[in-house]
Amino acid sequence: MTEISPYLKIFFGLLFVLLGLGYIYKPGAIERVNRLIKETFLNDSYVALHRRNWGFLLLLVGAVLVYMGVSRVRGW
């Protein structure tokens, strides 16, 4: 079984620590970021207009990740 890179664990650990500190000490900043994400990426009209672009991008990224995982397990 493959292991997760320790650098990846450190990166996400620091990200979650900073996010937690943001929720505790700067809730206004977290609310602004949340509103920006809702207005930009989760907007129904945006999703309707750009669904194919995002769909193909996600399919491509997913296929590359699956290939990377399978090739590492099988030793290609």
Backbone torsions as a table, in degrees:
resi	resn	phi	psi	omega
1	MET	NA	140.3	-179.5
2	THR	-83.1	151.3	179.1
3	GLU	-103.6	155.4	175.6
4	ILE	-80.1	139.2	-179.5
5	SER	-59.9	137.2	178.5
6	PRO	-64.4	-28.4	178.1
7	TYR	-66.9	-35.9	177.1
8	LEU	-66.5	-39.7	177.3
9	LYS	-64.2	-42.5	179.0
10	ILE	-63.9	-43.5	-179.4
11	PHE	-59.9	-50.9	-178.8
12	PHE	-69.3	-32.2	175.6
13	GLY	-62.6	-46.2	177.9
14	LEU	-66.0	-37.1	177.8
15	LEU	-61.4	-44.5	-180.0
16	PHE	-69.4	-35.2	176.9
17	VAL	-64.1	-46.1	179.3
18	LEU	-65.0	-38.8	177.2
19	LEU	-65.0	-41.1	177.4
20	GLY	-63.0	-42.3	177.6
21	LEU	-65.0	-35.9	176.7
22	GLY	-63.4	-41.6	177.9
23	TYR	-64.5	-34.7	-177.7
24	ILE	-78.5	-48.6	-170.6
25	TYR	-100.6	-25.1	-177.8
26	LYS	-133.2	66.1	-178.1
27	PRO	-65.7	-26.0	178.4
28	GLY	-64.5	-39.4	178.8
29	ALA	-66.7	-39.5	178.4
30	ILE	-65.1	-39.3	178.2
31	GLU	-66.0	-37.7	178.2
32	ARG	-65.6	-43.0	178.6
33	VAL	-64.3	-42.1	178.3
34	ASN	-60.6	-44.7	179.1
35	ARG	-63.6	-41.2	178.9
36	LEU	-62.7	-42.3	179.3
37	ILE	-65.6	-41.4	178.6
38	LYS	-63.0	-43.7	-176.8
39	GLU	-72.0	-29.7	-174.1
40	THR	-94.7	-60.5	-170.5
41	PHE	-91.4	-29.6	-176.4
42	LEU	-103.4	14.9	178.2
43	ASN	-73.5	131.1	-176.6
44	ASP	-61.4	-41.8	-179.5
45	SER	-67.3	-37.0	177.7
46	TYR	-65.0	-43.8	179.8
47	VAL	-64.6	-41.0	-179.7
48	ALA	-65.3	-37.4	-178.1
49	LEU	-78.3	-33.3	-172.6
50	HIS	-116.1	23.4	-174.7
51	ARG	-66.0	-37.7	-179.4
52	ARG	-68.9	-41.5	179.0
53	ASN	-60.6	-49.2	179.5
54	TRP	-65.4	-38.3	180.0
55	GLY	-62.3	-46.9	179.1
56	PHE	-66.7	-37.7	177.4
57	LEU	-62.8	-45.3	180.0
58	LEU	-66.5	-37.7	175.6
59	LEU	-62.6	-42.1	179.2
60	LEU	-64.1	-47.9	179.5
61	VAL	-63.0	-42.4	178.7
62	GLY	-62.5	-43.3	179.7
63	ALA	-64.2	-41.0	178.3
64	VAL	-64.1	-42.8	179.7
65	LEU	-65.9	-40.3	177.4
66	VAL	-63.9	-44.2	178.5
67	TYR	-61.2	-43.4	179.3
68	MET	-61.9	-42.1	-179.9
69	GLY	-67.4	-45.3	-179.6
70	VAL	-66.3	-42.1	-179.3
71	SER	-65.9	-32.0	178.4
72	ARG	-72.8	-39.7	179.8
73	VAL	-68.3	-43.5	-177.2
74	ARG	-82.6	-15.5	179.1
75	GLY	75.2	37.1	179.2
76	TRP	-71.7	NA	NA
